Amino acid sequence: MEKKKPGSSRPRASNNGGLDEDDGQHEEKQRLRLLRGGGGGLEDQAAVGQQEARPPGMFRRKSVRAALVLCLLTLPAGVLLLQWWRAANSPLLFDVDLPKMDDDYDQDMKDDIADDLSPSAQIEYDKLLGGLLIEGFDERSCRSRYQFARYHRNAARVPSAYLIERLRRQEALQKKCGPGTKSYNKALKQLSSGQSINTTDCNYLFLIIHAGLGNRMLEITSAFLYALLTDRILLVDRYKEIADIFCEPFPETSWLISSDFPLNYDEFTQSSPESYGNMLREKVIGGNTYRSLVGARPPFVYLYLDGNYGFHDKLFYCEDDQQFLKGVPWLIMRTDMYFVPSLFLIPSYQDELSRLFPEKDTVFHHLARYLFHPTNDIWYSVTAYYKAYLAKADKRVGVQIRIYETKGILQRNGPFPHILEQILSCAQNEKLLPEIGATAEAAAVTAGKNQTIAVLTTSLSSWYSDQIRKRYSEHQTVDGTTVKVYQPSHEEYQKSKNKKHNMKALAEIYLLSMTDVLITSGFSTFGYAAQGLAGKTPWILFRSTNHVAPDPACGRGMSIEPCFHNAPFYDCKAKRDNVDLGKVVPYVRRCEDVSWGLKIVNQTQL
């Protein structure tokens, strides 16, 4: 480009459409005045008038102003578009501030946690979870299976040798009779024919998956234990995103029902004639001591065990009915509950359950760790979030918030100030979080405790975590502890049929299970799953009534087991209804958070 000589008035060529340097300087001054809010006075108008004789300058000014207005109008949309693009192309489910990810890290972050999170020798050695898991799975295809132990330091709950033995036997049965085998194909053919079937070595329990993620984990665990007790192959619904959420639990086979399964099970309801309750009600099944079929044995029986099930459906939990069901090759089960406590009340299963679980309250803990391994996309998000926000804290507190109060459908999740106060009251009274000082000054590092607590909150609403964060950021704690509050997501409403929503939910359940102490919401299956995986007894937030926080705000759970919300009240042996089954054996009690529910506890005396 040609340099302009001193004193020369010759315009300089430019890429600005022939705009000369003097015009450019003037336009720049005009633009600055506009940006600063000037440009409306008489002096400015006179200055502009002097330039009206130069059309190119006038055109340029208008172009600059138009471009500026257009830029200001489109900037918000551009920012939103950029954020959407980044979210859509992110390998993570949550927004996480990570160090720069090079190709190796992006490929295998994935492979392991950072050096500063190296596990202890004990945790590294125990990647098989005390024998629950076996070697031989492809680690890269499902990293959570063998990495889970790195993030869970509780090794006090050890599975029994007999449970490990039975798991190996169940794996062999799943492999022998699972989808794609000759036995399975033969069983499908017989099922399709609708004819009576002779009992074989391969009997099946097919679980219809539905409801929210927490319920799914509880119902799958219940069904698996029932399959274990009755020597059945467990198969689950392949069309409910299970493969996108969980890795296959059994080696060299699949637990997903095959796509050629002949029954249109989505149409099964409580009133279906194939349901066990209706067969009893209509006296298709008779007998006083052991149930017996009137006519040919059916190829399958449908078990309706959802929360709204009726009296005849609940007879599933009786001894005589279990003896009859043993002879049915296919059981199709629909449930949304953790019905394990009622299995402990069936006499023929009690000895076996005692051998499997000498510590009675470890059923979900061991079986969930065996069955559930998040897929890689979920696990990457879990480990990345843990590393970014939780790993360096001296203490990690998990707070699981589920709101059951309503203020109209649009305010289902609040904000409810009394629930916020209940959470803080529980955390501070139980010494899980430090109390806040009376001053309104920002928190400062003191010469006192000087520790950091990371609070992980999960909720459909962000209001509660925002308020807790605000209080601890605007006031210093009485002991100098720094409290940092994090929340991975806030979906506002539960979306049980949305795959990404369920992936986020599972990631948050696992993050909660990695905390040192847990506060959970009573009645919530989401909280049950987290406490069971963690093996930690939670502090349970009691449900409030009439928008008033309960006193006390929370209480320590009796065990780490989930609650069976809709347990039956029928005494099968005495043939009496409305019996308190929480007083039959010492290790099955009424739940703390659901007075009509049943829960397993590790007690030997009533």
N, C-alpha and C positions, 0 to 999 in steps of 0.2 A: 504494500500500500504506500502511495506517495505521501511524503511528509509535507505538511503545510509550512511554507516559509514565514518567518516573522514579518508581520505587517501585511501579509497577503490577504486579500479579501476573496480569493478564488475558493469556491465551495469544494469540500473534500468529498470524493466519491465514497459511498457507503452502501451497506446492504439494507438501508432503511428507506428504500424507495426514493432516493434523491434528496433526502433531508439534509440541509447543510448543518455545519457545526454550531453556528449561532442559534439556528432554530432548535437544534437538539438541546443546547444549554438552557434556552428559554423554556422549552417544553418540560425539561427536568424540574426547573424551578416551579413551573405551574403545577406539575404533578405532586410535588412535595407540599405545595400550599393546599392542594385539594385533600391530600391524605391527612394534613394537620387540621383540616376543618376550615381553611381560609378560602379565598377565591370568590367571596360574595360582596366585597366592599367596592366603593367608587374607584379607589386607586387601582384595584385589580381590574375593574371593568375598563378603565382608561388604557391600562397596559394591554389588555386584550384587544381593544379597539385599534391600537397601533399596528397590530399584526393582521387585521382583517384584509389588508391589501395583498396578503400573501396566502392564496388559497391552499398551497401545500401544507403550510403550518396549521391552518384551520382544520384541514382534513386529518392531520396527524393528531391534533388535540382531541378531536371527537373520537378518533379511533382508540386513543389511549384510554379515554374515559369509558367508552363502550367496552373495551377489553377488561378494564378494571371492574366495572359493574358485573360483567359476565363471569369474571373470575370469582368475585365474592359470592355470586349466586350459586355457582357450580361447585365451589370448594367443599361445602358440607357433604354434598352427594358424592364427590370424589373420595373424600375421607371414608365415608361409609362403604363405598364400593371397594376401596382398598382393604378395609377391615374385613369385609365379607370374603374377598378373594384370599386373604391370608388365612382366615378361619377355615375356608373350604379346602385349602391346600395344606393345612397343618396336619402332621401325623398325630398330634395330641388332641385329646378331647377337651382339655382345659387350657386357658391362657396361663402360660408358665414362663417366667423370666429365667431362661437358661443361658449358660455360657455359649459362646459361638460354637455351632455344631459343624465340624468338618465332615467330610465324607465318611470317614471311619466311624465317627461318633454317631452320625445319622444312621449308618448301617447297623451298628452294633452297640448301641447305647445301653441299651438293648441287650447287649451281651452280658453286661455286668454293671454294678454300681461303682462309683468312683473309689479310688484308693483310700480316701479318708473315711469311707464307710465300710471298710473291710470287716467282714464278720469275725467273731471270735472263733477259735478252733472248734469249740463245741457246736456252734450253730452251723459252721461249714460242714462239719462231720455229719450233722443230723439233717442233711437235705432230704433224706427219705422219711423224715418225720417219725422216727422211732420204729420204722418198718412198715408204716402204712403204705408207702409207695415202693415201687421196685425200679431198678435200673432198666435201661433198654429203650425208653422212649426217646424220640428225636428231640433234643433239647432246644434246637433252634426253632422248631415249629411251634413250641409251646414253652416259652421261657419261664412262665410263672410256676410250672410244676416243681422245678428243682430250686428256684430262687426264693420261693415263699418263705422258707425257714430263715433266710438272711434278715428279714424284717420283723420276725416274731421271736422275741427273746424268752418267751415263757415255755420252758421245757419240763415243767412240773407234772403235766398231764401226759402220762405215758400209756400208749395203747397196750392192751393185754396180748399175750402171746396167742391166746385162742382167737381173738379178733383178727390178728394178722393171718393166722392159719385159715380162717373162714374167708377172708378176703381173697386169698390165693385160690381157694376152691371156687369161689364165685367167679373169679376171672377165667378160670378154666371152663366153667359152665357157659359163661357169656361167649367165649371163643368157639366152643363146640356147637352151640345152638343159635348163635347170632345171625343177623342178616347176611344172606349170601351162602349160607351153609346148606347142605342137603337136608338136614333136620328142619331148618327154618322153612325152606321151600316146601317141604312135605306138610309142615304145619299150616302154612298159608293155603295150600291146596285143599286140605281138609276143612279149614275154616271157611273157604269160599263155597264149598259144597253144601254147607249148612247141615250136614249129617252128623250123627253122633260120633264121637272120637274116643278111641281107646287111649288111656293114659300112657304117656311115653316118658322118656327121660328128660324131655324138653317141654316144660310148662312155662307160660309167659305171663308177665304183668306189664301191660301197656298203659302208660300214664299220659292222659290228655293234659297238656300244659295250658295254663291260662292264668289270669290275675297278674298282679304286680310282681316285680322282681323278687322282693323279699319273700312273698308267699311262694313263689316258684321254688326258691331254694329250700324252703321248709317242706313243701309237698314232695319234692324230688327226694330229699333225705328220708322222709317218712316212707315213701314207696320203696326206696332201696332197702331200708331195714326190713320191711315186710317181705320183699323178695328174698333177702338173706335168710329170714326165718322159715320161709316156705319153699326154698330151693327153686325159685323161679328166675327166669331171665328178665331183667329190667330193660324195657324199651321206652323211649320218650318221643314225643311229638316232634317231627322234623320240621314242621312248618311254623314254629313259634320262635325263630331266630336263635335257637339254642346253640347251633353250630357257630354263630357269629359272636356268641358271648362266652361259651365254655369250650375248652378243649375236650377231646374224647377221654373219658376216665379209664377205660378198659384197654389193655394191650391187645393189638392184632385183631380188633373187631370194632364194631360201631354200636353205640347205644341208641341210634336214631332209627325209628321205624322206617322200613323201606317204602319207597314211593308207590309200590304195587300192593300195598296193604288193602285188602278187599272191603273193609267196612267203612261206611261213610259216618265216621264217629263224630264229626262236627254237628250232626243232627241229633245226637243223643241228648236227652234232657232228663230231668227228674221223673217225668211222666212216661218215659219210654218203657214199653212192655218188657224189654230185655233187662231192666234194672232189677237188682236183687230185691230191693224193697217192694217193688210192684209184684214180683214173683211170689213173695211171701204174702202180700196183701191179697192177691188174687188166688192164693192157695194152689199155685202151680207147684209149690214145694210144700210138703207136709211132713208129718212125723213128730213125735214128742221128744224122743231122746236124741237121735241124730237126724238131721234133715235128709229127706229122700225125695227124689224126683218122681212126679207122677208122669209116666211116659218116658220118652227118650231123653238121654242126657244132652243138654245144650252144648253147642260148640264153644260158647263163651257166655260169660255173665258180666253185665255192666254194673259197676259199683259207683253209686252216686253218693259222695261223701263231702259235698260242699257245705258251707256253713248253714245253709237253710234246709238241710236234709231233715227227713221226717222220722217218726218212730221206727218204722220197719227198716229204713235205711241204716239206722244206728245199730240194728241187731248184728251187723257185720262184726262188732266188737265182742260178741258172745262166743263161748267155747263151742257150742253145738254147731253154730253157723260156720265157724272156722273149719270144723271137721268136714262139713259138707263141701266147702269151697276148695278143699285140697284136691278133690277129684275133677275139678274143672280146668281144662287145659289152657284156656285164655281168660284172663281177667282184665277187663277194660276199666280203668279207674279214673274218676274225675274227683279232685279234691283241691281245696285251697288252704288247707290247714296242716299243722304239725300234730299229727294224731299219735305220735310215739307214746305219750303217757298212757293211753288206753291199751296199747299193746302190752305194757307192763302189768295190766290187770287181767290178762287172759291166762288162765292157769297153765295151759300147755306150753306157753312161751317163757314162763318166768325163769325156769332153771337155765335155759339157753341164754337169755338176756343177762342173767347174773354172771355167767361165764364170759360172755362177750364184753360186758362192762362192769367190772368189779367196782369201779367208781361210777355209780349210777348216772351222775349228772354230766357225763362226758359223751353222750350219744351224738349229739349234733356236732360237738367239737371235733371228734375223730372222723365221723362220716363226711362232714362238710369239707374238711381238709383233704380227705381222700377223693371226693367226687368232683369238687369245683376248682378248676384252674382257668383263670381268665385268659382269653385269647391275647395274642401279642399286642394288638392295637390298644387294648384296654390296659394291659400290663405296662406298656411303655409310658402311658399317661400316669399310671399310679407311681411308678418309680421316679419319673421326672418330677412330679409334684412333690413327692416325699423329699427328694434330694434338694429341690429349690427352697422349700419352706419349712420342713420339719426336721431334717437330719441333724442340724447343728444345735437344736434347742436342748437345754438341760432336762426339760420335761415336756411331754406332749399330752395334751388334754383333748379328748374327743367329745364333742357335744352334738348329739343327734336330735334334731328338733322336728317333731311332727305335730301339726296343729289339728285338733279335732273340733274346735269351736267354730261357730259360723256367725257371720254378720251379713248374711246374704251371700249369694254365690260368688259375687265379684270380690268379696273380702274374706274368702275362706282361710287364707293364711295370715290374716291380720292386716296391719300391725295390731298386736295385742300387748299393751304395756305390762299387764299383769303377768303375762308369760315371760316377758323379758326379766321382770323382777324375780320371778320364780327361779329362772335359770341362774341368775347371779346369786340369789340367796342360797341355792343348793351348792353351787361351786365354792362360795366363800365360807359357808357354815361347815362344810365338810373338808375345808382346808385344801381343796383342789386348785383354787385360784386365790391369790392374795387379796386382802381387802384394799380398798381405795382410800387414799388420804382425803382429808377435808378440803385441802387447797385446790384451787382451780388452775394451778400452774401446770405447764406441760411436764410430762414425766422426765426425770433426769436420772443419770447414773449416779448412784450414791456409793459410799464406802461400805455399805451394808452387804446385803446378800448378793446383789449384782449377778443374778441368774436370769436366764431367759426361758419363758414358758411359751410354747407355740400352741395356740388353741385352734383346733380344726373343727369348724362347724359345718354341718350339712343341713340344709333346709330348702324347701321350695321357694322361700322368700329370703332376700338378702338383708331385710330390715334388722333382724335380730343380731346378726354378726356385725353389721354397721354400727349399731348402738353399743355393743360390747366393745368394739374397737375404739369408738369415740370416747367412751368413759376411761379406758385405760391409756389413751393417748393424751387426754386433756388433764388427767390427774395422775400424780405419782402414787405408787403403791406404798403401803406402810413399811414394807421391808426392803424396798429398793429393787424388787424383781421387775424385770421388763416383760410385759405381756404383749405378744403379737397375735393377731387374730386373722385367720384365713378361711375362705370359703371357696371351694373349687367351682361351684355352679349354683345357679338359682333359676330353676325352670318355671317357677310360678304355679304350674299345675302339673299333676301327675299325668304322664302320657304312656300308659302301660303297653300300648301297641306300637310305639315309636322305637325303632331299633337304637338310634343314637341316644335317646333318653335312657334306655335300659343299659346301654354301655356305660354312660356316665354314672348311673346309679350303682352299678357293680363296682366301678372304680372307687366311688366314694365309700362303699361298704368296706372295701379292702383297705383304704386309707384310714378309716376309723379303727379297723382292727390292728393297725400299726401304732396306735397311740398307747400311752402308758396307763392312763385311766380313762374310763368312759362314763359319760352321762347320757342316758337314753330316754326316749319318750315312752311312757307306758302304752301298751297295746300295739306298738309298732313292730311289724315283722322285719322292717329294715334294720332296726336296732337289734333285734334278736339275732339276725344273721351276723352282724358285726361283732357282738359280744361272744357268740359261739366260736367264730373263727379265731378271735383273739384269745379265747380261754380266760377271759377276765370277767369277774362279777361286776356288773354295772351299778351305778347309782341311778335309780329309776325316778324320773319326774312323774309325779302323780297327776292324773287328769283333774283339771279345775272344773268347778261348777259355777254357773251364773257369772262368769267373767271375774271370778275371785280366785286368787292363787291359794292353793291348799297350804295348810300348816300342819306338819312340816312340808317343805317344798319337795323333798325327795326322800327316798329310803334305799338302803343297800339291798340288792337282790338276794334271794335265797340260794340261787345257783346260777350257772351260766347257760342253763337250758332255756329254750323258747317256751312259751305258754301255748297250750292247746285251747284256743279260744272257745270253741263250741263243743266241748266234751259232753258225752251223754250222761244222764242221771239215772240210767236204768241198771239195776242190779240183776245181772243175768242169772245168777245162781238162785237168788231168792225170788226172781221174777216179780220184782217190785220197781216201780218208777219213783222219781224224785228222791233218790238216795244220794247222800253226800259221798261220792267216790273218792274224795280227798282224805277220807279217814279209814280206808280199807287196808292199805299197806303204808309203812312209814316213809317210803321214798316217792310217793305220789301225793302231792299236796295241792291245795288251792293256790292260784297265782296271786302275787302281790298286786298286780296291776289290773287283773280281770278276775273279779270275785267268783265268777261262775266257771272259770277255766281250770285246767289241770296242768301241773308242772312237776317234772322230775327233780328231786333233791337228793343229796347224798347223805341220807339219814337212816339210822337203823332202828329208831324207836318212834312210836306214834306220840 
